[in-house]
Amino acid sequence: MSLQGPSPLPAFIAPDPASTPAMPACLLSIKAVPGARRDEIAGPLGDRLKVRISAAPEDGKANKAICAKVAETLGLRAAAVTLIRGQTNPEKTLRIVGMDAHSVAAKLT
């Protein structure tokens, strides 16, 4: 029997300070690559998670597609993933509601 706590989180995932036990949430730092050949979560890139998306970065299409891809990968509804920072920047922060940071880390790593 191990007395260790949960494994450390990757640098790109952080618990959301507004999270509650009834409504878990976390923050995900990503590096967006719009205009890619296919939609995929490419893996860690420094302190961010690289997300390639085929949608063009115009009129918020890529941002919507990124949120949808992350939600699909995590098995959540699209509305559970929202962009909170970086609307026009490739470095973005997403808020994920309905999963704690450790559960998200387990599905994305």
N, C-alpha and C positions, 0 to 999 in steps of 0.2 A: 504494500500500500504506500503510495507516494504522498508526501505532505506538501508538495509543490503546488502553488496556485496555478491559475490558467497561464498558458504560454503567452509570452509577450506579443503585442500587436505589431504588425508591419507598420512602417513609418507612414504609410498612406491612409491608415484607418485610425480614427480617434473616437472615443465615446462622445456623444453630444451632451453638453452640460445641461440641456433642457430635458434630457431623457428621464423617464420615470420607470419604475418596475412594471407598471400597467401599460406603458407605451414606450418600449425601448426604441432608441434611435442612435445613429452614429453619423460621423462625417467622413467622407471619402474624398481624398485629394487625387485628382486625375490630370493627365496630360492628354489633351484631345488631339487627334490627328484626323481632321475632316478630309473628305475626298479620297479615301482609301478604296482599294479594290473590293473589300468586304468588311462587314461589321464584325469586330472581334475585340475581346479584352486580351491585349498582347502580353500583359505581365508587368512586373515592377520596373520602374525606370527612376532610379534614385529614390527620392522620397514621395514619388507619385506613382499611380497606376496608369499605364499607357492604354488608351482606348482608341482603336481605329474605327472610323465610321465612314460609310460611303456617301452620306449626305453632304451637300455643299454647305459652307459656313455662311449662309445668307438667310435672312429673315428668321433666324432661330431654328432652322431645320436641323442643323447638326446637333444643337443642344438638346432638342426634343428626342432625336435618335439616340444620343448618348444615354439619356435618362431611361429610355425604353430598353436599350440593350442591357444596361446594368440591372434594371428591374427583372428582365427576362432571365438573366443569368442567376439572379438570387431567388427566383421563383416568387416574385412579388408583383402586385399590380403596378402599372406604370405610374400611377398617382403617388405611390409610396416613395418615389425617388424624385427629388426636386433640386434644381440648380440654385445655389444660394450665393455663389461668388464666381466671377469670371465670365460673365455673359459674352464678352467680346475678346476674351483672352484664351489662349490654348491651355493655360493652367487654370483649372476650375475646381470648385468644391461642391460636392453633392451632399444633400442630407437624405439619409435613408431612414424611413420610419417603419417600424414593425419588426426589426431585427436588431439585436445588440451587436456591438463591435466584434466580439469573438465569433459569433455565428457568421457574420459577413466575411471575416478573415478566413474562416474555414471553407467557405464557398469560392472565394476569389484567389486563394493561394494553393 
